[in-house]
Amino acid sequence: MLKINDINVYYGAIHAIKGISLEVKEGEIITLIGANGAGKSTILKTISGLLRSKTGDILFNNKSLHSMAAQDIVRSGICHIPEGRRIFANMSVLENLELGCFLQKDKAAIKKNMEHVFEKFPRLKERISQSAGTLSGGEQQMLAIGRGMMSRPKLMLLDEPSMGLAPLLVKEIFSIIKEINEAGTTILLVEQNANMALSIANYAYVLETGKIVLKGPTAELAESEDLKKAYLGG
Amino acid sequence: MEHMQIFFQQLINGISLGSIYALIALGYTMVYGIIKLINFAHGDIYMVGAYVGFFAITKLNMSFIPALVASMLFCALLGIVIERMAYKPLRNATRIAALITAIGVSLFLEYGGILIVSPQPRAFPDVFPMSKLTFFDGKVYMTNQQIVIFLVAIILMILLQYIVHRTKIGKAMRAVSYDQDAALLMGINVNTTISATFAIGSALAGAAGVLVGIYYTSISPLMGIIPGLKAFVAAVLGGIGSIPGAAVGGLLMGVIEAMVSGYWSSTLRDAVAFGILILILIIKPTGIFGKNIREKV
């Protein structure tokens, strides 16, 4: 579904992503794990068009995303839920969700998507007219995911959904991610919480300073001594 | 009793002048909200608006409303062209570079204006018959022009409020001004949204230009400088980036100026206006409606 071929991304003179290739198969949950500054978020931003790779290419269903405008990437079925939620705190929960399907013109479809989101996150429905900035951290993450679901994406890029949340909430969010995946959305998940990420993903890539140092099916990786030492506290 | 008459008369004068400031301040604040640029050419767009209105009425024999609409459309287009040509290439440059460019555009419009329409002030035609509404046995009055200015300003502000809160482009504008990257991820076309913001802000300035022509009956190519600066003060007073702030700030500025002229001396009103700017920057730099919203992370 998504193929990244040998991309190099720079921030000015800093070489952030050094020749990374990876593949996301339809229907799976793929996770990218690694420490701070490894380049995980940079990869997601390059897929969604916020950053551009200097060399290499990204193919989504065999179409190159390289020279596509960000809004066309969204239109092609990719949705990126950024790190730190980035909800519009000055707007209501309803307006945030409406912005999530900005490109959708069919009102009936918008209504259906919203009902679908409220089914997953009943708490958002209770707070529909509340300003998004007044929500708790967990609710804000739910809103960010709900807003992403509004566009009915084929591929969802999730950046650190567990950030700053209590363990119980992290569990809840991850079980919802799993449900979204089971309902047919492919997921590329970036996480520092490697244990949680490995528990729901099919395949994992481990990143270190802009390079992939380890990859494999999660069942195998969870047993890997290197990974245990570096990330799982074992 | 005489005291009350002066007060009410100056209040009426102040609200008319303040409505014009408010219309200009709205454009300042909208552009600042979306690209964090103080568009110093904004006052000159208002001047262009006055001239378009002038030529539409005198040369094309248009009546008031068509002339107002023509002026707003022309200024909207001018705003888009200025943004695309002068500011867009600098979007990722430092803010000071964009600011200096804005001053350059301002000078370009002022002296380009002098070149094209000559520096001579022109008499704006009387569009409305001179008549007044009187109160307190004719000691306090409101002219036809003042009523028109106030009504047009109110209608445009309601329209703006509707666009910003109820339409798709308005939601896009608020999203881009809050978080440009997040807006991109929603599939919002940021360039189109910025163009729309310039178009709407400039159209409001164009309307203000026509209204001021009607009010003061004299227009000149450098007429935009002082009202532009005062509208900027009004936008800062209300809280730059805040739309209700610009409206309230503009009205307040107008009323303060009128009161200073009425009770004190009209030569001091500019000093007071810019004194307000200094005071706000010292006491409450975020203005009346400005808030530092902190996000939960």
Interface residues (C-beta under 8 A of the other chain):
Chain A: S48 G49 L50 A69 A70 Q71 V74 R75 C79 H80 P82 G84 R85 R86 I87 F88 A89 N90 M91 E95 E98 L99 G100 F102 L103 G133 L135 S136 G137 Q140 R147 S151 M163 G164
Chain B: K168 K171 A172 R174 A175 Y178 D179 D181 A182 A183 L184 L185 M186 G187 I188 N189 I293 E295 K296 V297
